[in-house]
């Protein structure tokens, strides 16, 4: 008994349907708005970080990285001058498979280029969707 063309076509369609059901579809990256980035900077450490002026977001070419620039002051030190900081936001994939933006560092070179950078590295602060304030 010889298989006909219809049985090969049906078998191929079933195999492709099963493989397609197992492969996740790529989801588009959620947008990172300037309002959400500013809100995250305002709330991640309010005792030591107050945004005096938010300059905006920069897209450095990578689809999973955004840089924000802000004038930041320390509300605990009234005599300290504000400094311009670069905030790095990374698009990461959570364990549940969803993509989310995270604030990963806040660095300044205000002490001069001959001195080391100052700020916070290794942050993992999730950006709230829409920049909404968390309820407490």
C-alpha positions in Angstrom: 0.0 0.0 0.0 1.4 3.3 -1.1 0.7 6.5 0.9 -0.9 9.2 -1.2 -0.2 12.9 -1.3 -3.1 13.8 1.0 -1.8 11.6 3.9 1.6 13.2 3.6 0.1 16.7 3.6 -2.1 15.9 6.6 0.8 14.4 8.6 3.0 17.4 7.8 0.2 19.8 8.9 -0.3 17.9 12.2 3.4 17.9 13.0 3.7 21.7 12.2 0.6 22.4 14.4 2.1 20.5 17.3 5.5 22.2 17.0 3.9 25.6 16.6 1.9 25.1 19.8 5.0 24.3 21.7 7.0 27.3 20.5 6.1 30.6 22.3 5.3 33.5 20.1 7.7 36.5 20.7 5.8 39.2 22.6 6.5 42.8 21.8 8.5 44.8 24.4 6.3 46.9 26.7 7.0 50.6 26.2 9.1 52.5 28.7 7.6 56.0 29.0 9.4 59.0 30.4 6.7 59.3 33.1 7.3 55.7 34.3 11.0 56.1 34.3 10.8 59.4 36.3 8.3 57.8 38.8 10.6 54.9 39.4 13.5 57.2 40.1 11.4 59.2 42.5 10.2 56.2 44.5 13.0 53.7 44.6 14.9 55.4 47.4 13.1 58.5 48.5 15.4 59.0 51.6 18.5 59.5 49.5 17.3 60.3 46.0 15.1 63.2 45.0 14.7 64.0 41.3 15.0 67.8 40.9 14.7 67.7 37.1 14.1 64.9 34.6 15.8 65.4 31.2 14.4 62.5 29.3 15.1 59.0 27.9 17.8 58.0 25.4 17.6 54.9 23.2 21.3 53.8 22.8 20.6 51.5 20.0 19.9 48.3 21.9 16.2 47.3 22.0 16.4 46.2 25.6 18.2 49.2 27.1 17.1 52.8 27.8 19.1 55.5 29.5 17.5 58.4 31.4 19.2 61.5 32.6 18.1 63.4 35.7 19.3 66.0 38.1 19.3 64.2 41.5 19.8 65.6 45.0 20.0 64.0 48.4 17.1 65.4 50.6 19.0 64.4 53.7 21.9 66.8 52.9 20.6 70.4 52.4 24.0 71.8 51.6 24.8 69.2 48.9 24.5 70.2 45.3 22.4 68.2 42.9 24.3 66.1 40.3 23.3 64.8 36.9 22.9 61.0 37.0 22.5 58.4 34.2 19.8 55.9 35.0 20.0 52.6 33.1 16.8 50.7 32.5 17.0 47.1 31.2 14.2 45.0 29.7 14.3 41.6 31.3 12.3 38.4 31.0 10.7 37.4 34.3 10.4 33.7 35.3 6.8 33.7 34.2 8.0 34.6 30.6 6.7 38.2 30.6 9.0 41.1 29.8 9.4 44.0 32.2 11.6 47.1 32.6 13.9 47.3 35.6 16.1 50.2 36.9 19.5 48.5 37.1 21.9 51.4 37.9 22.1 55.1 38.7 25.6 56.5 38.1 27.2 60.0 38.0 30.6 61.3 36.9 30.1 64.6 38.8 33.3 64.1 40.8 35.3 64.4 37.6 36.6 62.0 35.1 39.8 61.2 37.1 37.7 59.9 40.0 35.6 56.8 40.0 31.9 56.9 39.2 29.6 57.4 42.1 26.1 56.0 42.5 24.3 52.7 42.7 25.1 49.6 40.6 23.3 46.3 40.7 19.8 47.6 41.3 16.8 45.5 40.4 13.9 48.0 40.8 10.9 47.0 38.7 9.3 49.8 36.7 5.6 50.0 37.5 3.4 49.9 34.4 2.1 53.3 33.4 4.2 54.9 36.1 1.4 54.5 38.7 2.3 55.1 42.3 2.3 52.0 44.5 -0.5 51.8 47.1 0.7 51.6 50.7 
